Amino acid sequence: MNRLFFQPHQAGLSKVQAAEHTLRNINPDVLFEVHNYNITTMENFQHFMDRISNGGLEEGNPVDLVLSCVDNFEARMAINTACNELGQTWMESGVSENAVSGHIQLIIPGESACFACAPPLVVAANIDEKTLKREGVCAASLPTTMGVVAGILVQNVLKFLLNFGTVSFYLGYNAMQDFFPTMSMKPNPQCDDKNCRKQQEEYKKKVALLPKPETVQEEEEIIHEDNEWGIELVSEVSEEELKNSSGPVPHLPEGITVAYTIPKKQDDCVSEVTVEDSGESLEDLMAKMKNI
């Protein structure tokens, strides 16, 4: 975030304070509520949940959407826990440590996979991510990658809140190949988060109550395009020839038809040639042939 909005004269300010100043200068009509604290502590976590539940445009109403732009997995898990407990839809986003890839993810508790359903290895293995950071080494950061991911995130936020287009449940970005993989992940029935499992059951009940859509198959009409040359398709077989070359159609159950019928026998066809039986045996006939 500091690559996107921090300015030299804001040195010494926290990220949230600097963000508020910059955004307020861009649009002074927007209302901001700034809290500079660690949401992973018990006291701050309760306040964080309270603001999600009551921090909407009208005080006392929940927010419409939560956006996650944090830089560590511990904070992401805290947001995931709060949103699962409250049934709050949120969007997660992030940029990799090598700064050349990123992603966004829409998480609807009970309907789509939460952050704990398919956690990263560092979360699944309960590794303290602080031990992974090398002393004196900062993760790479490119404002271009962050700008692309932020733009994709905001675009999906607009589609979600204003109800247009298709909102991606997961959309990745690989800057090395300009590759944008997309997918949707179902929630894990054995998710470690009990509130996620509870939301899954609630979602199943909602789906069961929905009326099932009726599928009506309509026959497509054959449309012949008009042409300025008056070209028509004419059959080379007359109705009489077609009738003579067709046999009787058998009586079949409804919905079953025959591919073709056996043609009728023509009256003027050549009669079969038969040979009269002379009554002679095979030995007599063989003896006659030898004498010829």
N, C-alpha and C positions, 0 to 999 in steps of 0.2 A: 504493500500500500504506500510505503514512503516514496517509492519511485513514481507514483502516479500523482500525488498531490502535495507532498512535503515541499516547502519552499525555504530558502535560506533564512529569511527573517523569522521563521517559525521554530528555529532551533531552541530546544529547551522545553517545548510543549509536548504533551502526550499525543499519541496518534489520533485519538478520538477528538481532542481539542483542535488539533491542526485540521482534521477532516471537517469539523464543523465550521471553522473559520473560512476554509476554502469554498465549501459548498454554499455557505450563507452569502458569500460574495457573488457566487454564480446566480443564485436564486434566493433572494431575501424573503420570499413569500412562503418558503418551506419551513415547517416547524421541526425543530430538532430537540432531542432529549439525550443528553450525553452522560454516560456513566463510565468512569475509568477504574475498572477493578478486574480481578481475576475470577471468572465465573466458576472455576473448579473448586473453590472453597465453599464450605457448607453455608456460611452466612450469605455470601454473594450469590450462590446458586438459588437460594430461596427468593432473593430479591429479583433475580433474573427471571424466574418462573412467574413471579407476580407481575412483572412488566409485560410478559407475553400474554398473560391472562387478562390484564386490565389496561394495557398501554395502547389501545387502539385510538383512532381519531376521536372517537367519543369515549371519554374516560369511563372505565368500567367494562368496556367491551374488549375482547381479545384482538390481537393484531391479525391482519389478513395473511401475512406471510413472514417467515423468518428467513433471513439470508445469512449464511455462514461464510465468512471470509477470513477465518483464523489461520494461524500458521503452525499449529501443532495438533496431534491426535487427541491429547487429553482434553483440550477444549472442545473438539468435535464430539467426543463421547459425551461430554456434559450437555451440549446442545441436543444431541440425539436422545439422551435420557429424559430431558425436560420435555421435548416435543412428543415423545412416546407416551409419557404420563398424561400430558394435556391433550393428546390427539391433534397436535398442531402440525400443519403442513409446513415444510421448510425446504430450502434449496441449499445444498452444500457445494462448495467450490474449492479449488486448490490448484497450485502450481508445483511441479516437481522440484527437487533440490538442484537438479542440473539446469533448471530454468527453460527447458526446451519442450516441455509438455505440460498439460493441465487437463482439467475436467470440470464439469458441472453435473449435479445429480439432484433430481426432484424426488423428495421423500414424502410420501403420503402414508402415515401410520396405518398399518393393517392392509393396505392395498399394494404397496411396493416395498421392496427390501429397505430396511433401515440400515444405519451405518454399522450396527452390530450384527446384522444378519450375515454379511460377508465381509468381515473386518480385514484390514490390512494385516500383514504378518506381525508387525510391531505391536498391534493391539491384541491379536489372537494369542500371541505368545507371552503376553503380559510383560513385555520388555519395557524398561524405563527408557523412554526416548532421549532423556537428558544424557544417558550414557553413550548414545550414538553420535553426539556432536563432539567434534574434535576441538580442543582448546585453541582459541585464537583463529579458528577457521569459520567463515560465514558461508552459508549456502549461496549458490549462484543466484543472480536475479537479473531478469531482462524485462524492462518496461514494455517491450513489444509483446512478449508472451502474456504478461499480466493484462495488458490492454485488450488482447484478443479474448482471453478467458472472461475478463470483466464484461466485455461487450456481449459475448454469448450469454452470460448469466443474466444481464439486464434485459436482453431481447426476449429470453424465455420468461422473465418476470412479467414483462408487458403482455405477452401472449396469455400467460396464466391469469393475470388480474383482469385483463380486458376481454378475455374469452375469444381469442381469434387464433387461427393457425393451429399448428400441432406443437405441443410442448414436449420436449425431449425428457425422458426419464433419466437417461444418462447420455452425455455427449462428451467425448474426449477430444483432445487436440494434440497432435504430434507435429511440432514445428519443423523437425528435420525432414519430414516427408509431406508436410501439409496434409496430414491424414486426420479425418474426423470420424472416428468410430462411434456408433450409437447403438444402444441396446436398452432393454427393460428387464429388470430383475424382480422376480416374485419374492415375497417375504419367506424367511426360513421358519418352518413350523417349530424347529428346535432352537430358536434364537435365544441367546443368553439373557436378553432383556425381557423380563416377565411382562412389562407393560406392552411390549411389541406383540407378544403372543396374545395378550388380552385384546389389543386392537385388531388383530387378525380375526379373532372370534366375532367381534362386533361387526367387522366388515362382511363376514360370511352371512350374518343374520340380515344385514341390509340388502345384500345381493339376493338372498332367498325371497325377500318380500317384494322385489321388483317384478312387475308383470313381464312375462316372457313375450318377446316380439314375435308376431305371426309372419311367417314367410310365405308370400304369395308369388308363385311363378307365373309370369305373364309371357304369352307367346309373342315372339318378335314378328312384327309385320314386315313382309318383304317389300322393300321400296325400290321401284325402278326409276332411275334418273332419266328425265327427259333429255333428248339430244336434238340438236338443230338440224341434223341430216335425216331424221325420220327413219333411222335404222331399227328394224324389228327382228326378233328371233322367231323363226318359223320352223316347226317340226318337219323333218324329212319323212316321217311316217304318218300316213293318213289315219283318221279315226277308225275306218273300216279295217285297215291292215292291223292296227293295234288290237282291235277287238278279236280278229281272227287268230292272232298269235297268242292270245291269252286264254287260259283255261278257267274253269269255275273256281271261285274263291271259297275255300272251306269255312265253315262256321267256327270261329275262334272266340275265346273269352275277350272281354273288353280290354283294350290296351295292347293286344298282341296282333301283329300283322305279318303277312308273308312277304318274303323278299321277291319272289316271283311265282308264277303259276305254270303248271304243265300245259303246253299248247294242245289245242284240240287236234284230233286226227282229221286230215283233209279227205274229202270224199273222192277227189280225183287223184289220190296217191296211187302208185303202182302196186298191184296186188302181189302177194308173195308167190314165188314160183315153187311148186312142189313136184316131187318125182314119185311116179306110181311104183308100188312095190310089185316086182315080177314074181316073187315067190322062190327065186333061185337061191341056193345056199352060197356061202362065201367060197367053198371049195370049187363049186361049179364055175363060178365067175373067174377064179384064179386059173382054172384049166383052160377056159376060153381065151384068156389073155396070153397064155403060153403058146397057143396054137396060132395066134395072129402073126 
